């Protein structure tokens, strides 16, 4: 039994499945938006990345690292631009 088939999680997954299926058209774009902007939440993407979006571990890790590094680089650069 996977985490998505658990009896407490199943109704939530069924409710969100149509929206997640729309995300599957462009999984890389949705994942990068989650990693950089936070929409959809990164915890949600991490939860459904493998079972529903079919993202393997290595691309997941690389995209997450690059997206988060880019996000924090921009946030760290904003005060430098304000000077």
N, C-alpha and C positions, 0 to 999 in steps of 0.2 A: 504494500500500500504506500503510495507516495503522499506527500504532504497535501497535494491538491485534491486527493480523494478522501481525505479525512472527513468524517461526518459533520464536524463543526465548520469546516472550511468550504465544503462542497456548495452550500447555498450562496456563499459570497462569490465563488468562482463562477457559478452559473449566472449570477446577476451581472458580473463584469465581463463575461465571455464575449458578448457582441462588440463591446468597445475594444477589447484586446484583439479580436479578429480584424478590426479595422487597422489597428497598429501593425499587424503582421504584413501589411502591404509594403511597408518601409521600416523594417525592424531596426536597421542601423540609424536612421534619422530619428526615430522615436527614442532609441537608446541614448544617442548623443544629446538630445534635448533633455532627457532625464538627468544625464550626467552633468550637463553644464547649467541648465536653468532650474531644474528640479520639477519640471512638469512633463509627464506624470512623475509622481514621487519615485525616487531611486529605490526605496525599499520595495515598492510594488514591482518594479521592473526586475529587481534581483530575485524576487519570489517567483515570477512567471517566466523569466528569461529562458531557461532550459525547457521546461515542459510545454509551454505554449508558444513561445517565440522561436524556439529551436536554435538559440544562440549557444555555441559551445563555450567551454570554460576559458580558453585562451583568448578568443576574440572578445568575450565579455570582459575579461580582466584588462586587456589592452585598451578597449574603448572607454571603460570606466576610468582608468588611470589618466588617459589623455583628456577626457572631458573634465574631470575634476581638476587636473593640473591647469588646464586652460581657464577654468572658472576662477581658481584661486590666484592665478597670475594676473588676470584682469582686476580682481578685487585688490590685490596688492599694488597694482600699478596706478589705481585711481588716486591715492594720496600723492603719489609722485607727480602726477599731472596737475594737481591742484596747486603746487608750489609755484 
